[in-house]
Amino acid sequence: QVQLVESGGGSVQAGDSLRLSCAASGLFFSRYGMGWFRQAPGKEREFVAAISWNGGETYYTDSVKGRFTISRDNAKNTVYLQMNSLNTEDTAVYYCAAEKLGRASMRSVLYDYWGQGTHVTVTT
């Protein structure tokens, strides 16, 4: 049974940092591409960042480039999202997802497994 469990969310002030983690089990983690998506209140889920199976490729949505960093530790079956210089536009539920072909995909439909999400709230 595949499980993706996000953690690290919380309520912070604008300008602060958070690091999200997603621990995977029940799959051969090092073969999977991983992605982070988010869904703000009243909005559709959107792509945030993705990383290929070996970390060789990473992609970011424009609004987080230079502020967010995706990384992975295949020995720990965990993917991370370091978020710096947070602003109120980053408020959302953040989801991690796993893609079995190992790609860093920006399209949510290509992902096979999803976590339950972790809340991030940024206030001024």
C-alpha positions, 0 to 999 in steps of 0.5 A, a space after each residue: 500500500 502506497 502512502 505519501 505523508 506530508 508534514 511541516 506545514 503551519 502558520 507563519 508570517 510573510 517573509 518567513 520560511 518553512 520546509 515541507 517533507 513528504 515521506 513515502 512508503 510502499 513504493 520503490 521511491 528512488 524510481 519515482 519522480 516527485 512533485 509538489 502541488 498546492 490548492 489555495 482556497 477557492 482555486 484549482 490545484 496548481 503545480 509548484 515544483 517537481 524533481 526527477 528520480 535522481 534529482 537531476 531535473 527540477 522544475 518550478 512554477 514561475 511564482 516560486 522560482 528563486 524562493 522555493 527549492 525541491 530536493 530529495 533523499 532517496 535513502 530516506 524515501 523523502 522529498 522536501 520543499 524548502 520555502 523561503 520568503 513566503 508571502 500571502 499568495 503561498 497560502 494553500 494546502 500543499 500536496 506531494 505526488 509520485 510519478 512512476 516513470 521517474 520524470 519531473 512532471 508539471 502535469 498533475 494527471 501524470 502522477 500516480 499517488 498523492 498525499 493528504 496534504 499539509 496546510 500552509 498559512 502565511 499572514 502579514 
